[in-house]
Amino acid sequence: MQSFEIIRRKIITEQKTALLRALVIATAVLGGAGIGLLWGDASSFHGLVRIGALGSLAGSVALLLTHPKTS
């Protein structure tokens, strides 16, 4: 019975970590897109590309920073 509790706690911890990681990545993407909106003109094609690129770049950096370390 004790091993079941240990496994349950580990699963809950992993779910919380995954949720936090997803929130960090989503925040970074929205922040990057927000910077793109402030920087560029959203009414032009190049402005939209810049917004998407900055959002994607910010999301990629957040993904790398939140990646679990492997040993």
N, CA, C and O atoms as a GROMACS GRO file, in nm:
protein
  284
    1MET      N    1   0.082  -0.119   0.000
    1MET     CA    2   0.000   0.000   0.000
    1MET      C    3   0.086   0.126   0.000
    1MET      O    4   0.050   0.227  -0.060
    2GLN      N    5   0.200   0.119   0.067
    2GLN     CA    6   0.289   0.234   0.074
    2GLN      C    7   0.350   0.264  -0.063
    2GLN      O    8   0.370   0.380  -0.098
    3SER      N    9   0.380   0.160  -0.140
    3SER     CA   10   0.438   0.182  -0.273
    3SER      C   11   0.336   0.249  -0.367
    3SER      O   12   0.375   0.329  -0.452
    4PHE      N   13   0.209   0.217  -0.351
    4PHE     CA   14   0.104   0.282  -0.430
    4PHE      C   15   0.102   0.432  -0.402
    4PHE      O   16   0.089   0.513  -0.494
    5GLU      N   17   0.115   0.469  -0.277
    5GLU     CA   18   0.115   0.611  -0.238
    5GLU      C   19   0.237   0.683  -0.296
    5GLU      O   20   0.225   0.797  -0.340
    6ILE      N   21   0.350   0.618  -0.298
    6ILE     CA   22   0.472   0.678  -0.355
    6ILE      C   23   0.454   0.701  -0.505
    6ILE      O   24   0.489   0.807  -0.556
    7ILE      N   25   0.399   0.602  -0.574
    7ILE     CA   26   0.375   0.615  -0.718
    7ILE      C   27   0.274   0.726  -0.745
    7ILE      O   28   0.292   0.804  -0.838
    8ARG      N   29   0.168   0.732  -0.664
    8ARG     CA   30   0.066   0.836  -0.682
    8ARG      C   31   0.126   0.975  -0.664
    8ARG      O   32   0.096   1.066  -0.742
    9ARG      N   33   0.208   0.992  -0.564
    9ARG     CA   34   0.272   1.122  -0.540
    9ARG      C   35   0.365   1.160  -0.654
    9ARG      O   36   0.373   1.276  -0.694
   10LYS      N   37   0.437   1.061  -0.707
   10LYS     CA   38   0.528   1.088  -0.818
   10LYS      C   39   0.450   1.132  -0.942
   10LYS      O   40   0.492   1.225  -1.012
   11ILE      N   41   0.338   1.067  -0.970
   11ILE     CA   42   0.256   1.104  -1.085
   11ILE      C   43   0.200   1.245  -1.068
   11ILE      O   44   0.202   1.323  -1.163
   12ILE      N   45   0.152   1.278  -0.950
   12ILE     CA   46   0.099   1.412  -0.925
   12ILE      C   47   0.208   1.516  -0.943
   12ILE      O   48   0.183   1.622  -1.001
   13THR      N   49   0.327   1.489  -0.893
   13THR     CA   50   0.439   1.582  -0.908
   13THR      C   51   0.474   1.602  -1.054
   13THR      O   52   0.499   1.715  -1.097
   14GLU      N   53   0.477   1.494  -1.132
   14GLU     CA   54   0.509   1.504  -1.275
   14GLU      C   55   0.401   1.583  -1.349
   14GLU      O   56   0.433   1.660  -1.440
   15GLN      N   57   0.274   1.566  -1.312
   15GLN     CA   58   0.167   1.640  -1.376
   15GLN      C   59   0.178   1.789  -1.346
   15GLN      O   60   0.156   1.873  -1.433
   16LYS      N   61   0.210   1.822  -1.222
   16LYS     CA   62   0.226   1.963  -1.185
   16LYS      C   63   0.343   2.025  -1.261
   16LYS      O   64   0.335   2.138  -1.307
   17THR      N   65   0.452   1.950  -1.274
   17THR     CA   66   0.568   1.999  -1.347
   17THR      C   67   0.534   2.022  -1.494
   17THR      O   68   0.573   2.123  -1.552
   18ALA      N   69   0.463   1.928  -1.554
   18ALA     CA   70   0.425   1.941  -1.695
   18ALA      C   71   0.331   2.060  -1.715
   18ALA      O   72   0.344   2.133  -1.814
   19LEU      N   73   0.239   2.081  -1.624
   19LEU     CA   74   0.148   2.194  -1.635
   19LEU      C   75   0.223   2.326  -1.622
   19LEU      O   76   0.198   2.420  -1.697
   20LEU      N   77   0.314   2.333  -1.527
   20LEU     CA   78   0.394   2.454  -1.509
   20LEU      C   79   0.479   2.482  -1.633
   20LEU      O   80   0.492   2.596  -1.676
   21ARG      N   81   0.536   2.377  -1.689
   21ARG     CA   82   0.618   2.392  -1.810
   21ARG      C   83   0.533   2.444  -1.926
   21ARG      O   84   0.576   2.532  -2.000
   22ALA      N   85   0.414   2.390  -1.942
   22ALA     CA   86   0.325   2.435  -2.049
   22ALA      C   87   0.285   2.581  -2.030
   22ALA      O   88   0.276   2.657  -2.127
   23LEU      N   89   0.260   2.621  -1.906
   23LEU     CA   90   0.224   2.760  -1.879
   23LEU      C   91   0.340   2.854  -1.908
   23LEU      O   92   0.320   2.964  -1.961
   24VAL      N   93   0.462   2.813  -1.875
   24VAL     CA   94   0.580   2.896  -1.903
   24VAL      C   95   0.597   2.913  -2.053
   24VAL      O   96   0.623   3.024  -2.101
   25ILE      N   97   0.583   2.805  -2.128
   25ILE     CA   98   0.599   2.812  -2.274
   25ILE      C   99   0.490   2.899  -2.336
   25ILE      O  100   0.519   2.982  -2.423
   26ALA      N  101   0.365   2.882  -2.293
   26ALA     CA  102   0.256   2.963  -2.347
   26ALA      C  103   0.276   3.111  -2.315
   26ALA      O  104   0.250   3.197  -2.399
   27THR      N  105   0.322   3.140  -2.194
   27THR     CA  106   0.348   3.279  -2.156
   27THR      C  107   0.459   3.338  -2.241
   27THR      O  108   0.451   3.453  -2.283
   28ALA      N  109   0.562   3.259  -2.267
   28ALA     CA  110   0.673   3.307  -2.350
   28ALA      C  111   0.627   3.334  -2.493
   28ALA      O  112   0.667   3.434  -2.553
   29VAL      N  113   0.545   3.246  -2.547
   29VAL     CA  114   0.494   3.265  -2.684
   29VAL      C  115   0.410   3.392  -2.691
   29VAL      O  116   0.426   3.473  -2.783
   30LEU      N  117   0.321   3.410  -2.595
   30LEU     CA  118   0.238   3.530  -2.595
   30LEU      C  119   0.320   3.656  -2.571
   30LEU      O  120   0.294   3.760  -2.631
   31GLY      N  121   0.421   3.646  -2.485
   31GLY     CA  122   0.509   3.760  -2.462
   31GLY      C  123   0.588   3.796  -2.586
   31GLY      O  124   0.600   3.914  -2.620
   32GLY      N  125   0.640   3.697  -2.654
   32GLY     CA  126   0.713   3.721  -2.778
   32GLY      C  127   0.624   3.782  -2.885
   32GLY      O  128   0.666   3.872  -2.958
   33ALA      N  129   0.502   3.733  -2.895
   33ALA     CA  130   0.408   3.790  -2.992
   33ALA      C  131   0.371   3.933  -2.952
   33ALA      O  132   0.354   4.019  -3.039
   34GLY      N  133   0.359   3.958  -2.823
   34GLY     CA  134   0.330   4.094  -2.776
   34GLY      C  135   0.442   4.190  -2.810
   34GLY      O  136   0.416   4.303  -2.851
   35ILE      N  137   0.565   4.146  -2.794
   35ILE     CA  138   0.680   4.230  -2.832
   35ILE      C  139   0.676   4.254  -2.983
   35ILE      O  140   0.704   4.365  -3.029
   36GLY      N  141   0.642   4.151  -3.059
   36GLY     CA  142   0.630   4.168  -3.204
   36GLY      C  143   0.522   4.269  -3.240
   36GLY      O  144   0.538   4.346  -3.334
   37LEU      N  145   0.411   4.268  -3.166
   37LEU     CA  146   0.305   4.366  -3.192
   37LEU      C  147   0.352   4.507  -3.162
   37LEU      O  148   0.321   4.601  -3.237
   38LEU      N  149   0.427   4.523  -3.054
   38LEU     CA  150   0.477   4.656  -3.019
   38LEU      C  151   0.582   4.704  -3.118
   38LEU      O  152   0.593   4.823  -3.147
   39TRP      N  153   0.660   4.609  -3.170
   39TRP     CA  154   0.772   4.643  -3.256
   39TRP      C  155   0.728   4.669  -3.400
   39TRP      O  156   0.777   4.762  -3.464
   40GLY      N  157   0.637   4.587  -3.449
   40GLY     CA  158   0.604   4.592  -3.591
   40GLY      C  159   0.462   4.636  -3.617
   40GLY      O  160   0.384   4.662  -3.526
   41ASP      N  161   0.432   4.644  -3.743
   41ASP     CA  162   0.300   4.683  -3.789
   41ASP      C  163   0.222   4.555  -3.818
   41ASP      O  164   0.256   4.481  -3.910
   42ALA      N  165   0.118   4.530  -3.741
   42ALA     CA  166   0.043   4.405  -3.754
   42ALA      C  167  -0.045   4.404  -3.879
   42ALA      O  168  -0.099   4.299  -3.915
   43SER      N  169  -0.060   4.518  -3.945
   43SER     CA  170  -0.146   4.521  -4.063
   43SER      C  171  -0.074   4.475  -4.190
   43SER      O  172  -0.138   4.453  -4.293
   44SER      N  173   0.058   4.460  -4.183
   44SER     CA  174   0.131   4.416  -4.301
   44SER      C  175   0.171   4.269  -4.286
   44SER      O  176   0.176   4.216  -4.175
   45PHE      N  177   0.200   4.206  -4.397
   45PHE     CA  178   0.241   4.066  -4.395
   45PHE      C  179   0.371   4.049  -4.318
   45PHE      O  180   0.386   3.956  -4.239
   46HIS      N  181   0.466   4.138  -4.341
   46HIS     CA  182   0.595   4.127  -4.274
   46HIS      C  183   0.581   4.148  -4.123
   46HIS      O  184   0.653   4.088  -4.044
   47GLY      N  185   0.489   4.234  -4.084
   47GLY     CA  186   0.463   4.254  -3.941
   47GLY      C  187   0.409   4.127  -3.877
   47GLY      O  188   0.449   4.091  -3.766
   48LEU      N  189   0.317   4.060  -3.947
   48LEU     CA  190   0.261   3.936  -3.893
   48LEU      C  191   0.367   3.826  -3.887
   48LEU      O  192   0.370   3.747  -3.792
   49VAL      N  193   0.454   3.822  -3.986
   49VAL     CA  194   0.563   3.724  -3.985
   49VAL      C  195   0.656   3.751  -3.867
   49VAL      O  196   0.700   3.658  -3.800
   50ARG      N  197   0.685   3.878  -3.842
   50ARG     CA  198   0.772   3.915  -3.730
   50ARG      C  199   0.708   3.875  -3.597
   50ARG      O  200   0.776   3.824  -3.508
   51ILE      N  201   0.578   3.898  -3.584
   51ILE     CA  202   0.506   3.860  -3.462
   51ILE      C  203   0.514   3.709  -3.441
   51ILE      O  204   0.545   3.662  -3.331
   52GLY      N  205   0.487   3.633  -3.546
   52GLY     CA  206   0.494   3.487  -3.536
   52GLY      C  207   0.633   3.438  -3.507
   52GLY      O  208   0.652   3.344  -3.429
   53ALA      N  209   0.732   3.500  -3.569
   53ALA     CA  210   0.871   3.457  -3.548
   53ALA      C  211   0.916   3.484  -3.405
   53ALA      O  212   0.980   3.399  -3.344
   54LEU      N  213   0.883   3.601  -3.352
   54LEU     CA  214   0.923   3.631  -3.214
   54LEU      C  215   0.851   3.541  -3.114
   54LEU      O  216   0.910   3.497  -3.015
   55GLY      N  217   0.723   3.514  -3.139
   55GLY     CA  218   0.650   3.423  -3.052
   55GLY      C  219   0.708   3.283  -3.056
   55GLY      O  220   0.722   3.218  -2.952
   56SER      N  221   0.742   3.237  -3.175
   56SER     CA  222   0.801   3.104  -3.191
   56SER      C  223   0.939   3.096  -3.126
   56SER      O  224   0.972   2.997  -3.061
   57LEU      N  225   1.018   3.200  -3.145
   57LEU     CA  226   1.151   3.204  -3.084
   57LEU      C  227   1.142   3.202  -2.932
   57LEU      O  228   1.215   3.129  -2.865
   58ALA      N  229   1.053   3.283  -2.877
   58ALA     CA  230   1.036   3.286  -2.731
   58ALA      C  231   0.988   3.152  -2.679
   58ALA      O  232   1.034   3.106  -2.574
   59GLY      N  233   0.897   3.088  -2.751
   59GLY     CA  234   0.850   2.956  -2.710
   59GLY      C  235   0.959   2.851  -2.715
   59GLY      O  236   0.967   2.765  -2.628
   60SER      N  237   1.044   2.858  -2.817
   60SER     CA  238   1.155   2.763  -2.829
   60SER      C  239   1.256   2.780  -2.716
   60SER      O  240   1.305   2.682  -2.660
   61VAL      N  241   1.286   2.905  -2.682
   61VAL     CA  242   1.378   2.930  -2.571
   61VAL      C  243   1.319   2.879  -2.441
   61VAL      O  244   1.389   2.817  -2.360
   62ALA      N  245   1.190   2.905  -2.419
   62ALA     CA  246   1.125   2.856  -2.297
   62ALA      C  247   1.124   2.704  -2.293
   62ALA      O  248   1.142   2.645  -2.186
   63LEU      N  249   1.104   2.641  -2.407
   63LEU     CA  250   1.106   2.495  -2.413
   63LEU      C  251   1.243   2.441  -2.375
   63LEU      O  252   1.253   2.344  -2.300
   64LEU      N  253   1.348   2.504  -2.426
   64LEU     CA  254   1.484   2.460  -2.391
   64LEU      C  255   1.514   2.484  -2.243
   64LEU      O  256   1.578   2.400  -2.179
   65LEU      N  257   1.471   2.597  -2.190
   65LEU     CA  258   1.501   2.628  -2.050
   65LEU      C  259   1.423   2.541  -1.952
   65LEU      O  260   1.470   2.516  -1.841
   66THR      N  261   1.306   2.495  -1.992
   66THR     CA  262   1.225   2.414  -1.901
   66THR      C  263   1.241   2.265  -1.927
   66THR      O  264   1.174   2.184  -1.862
   67HIS      N  265   1.327   2.227  -2.020
   67HIS     CA  266   1.346   2.085  -2.050
   67HIS      C  267   1.405   2.014  -1.929
   67HIS      O  268   1.502   2.061  -1.870
   68PRO      N  269   1.346   1.900  -1.891
   68PRO     CA  270   1.402   1.830  -1.775
   68PRO      C  271   1.543   1.779  -1.804
   68PRO      O  272   1.572   1.730  -1.912
   69LYS      N  273   1.627   1.793  -1.706
   69LYS     CA  274   1.767   1.751  -1.721
   69LYS      C  275   1.775   1.599  -1.716
   69LYS      O  276   1.712   1.535  -1.631
   70THR      N  277   1.852   1.542  -1.806
   70THR     CA  278   1.873   1.398  -1.805
   70THR      C  279   2.013   1.368  -1.756
   70THR      O  280   2.106   1.446  -1.778
   71SER      N  281   2.025   1.257  -1.688
   71SER     CA  282   2.158   1.223  -1.635
   71SER      C  283   2.212   1.099  -1.702
   71SER      O  284   2.323   1.055  -1.669
   0.00000   0.00000   0.00000
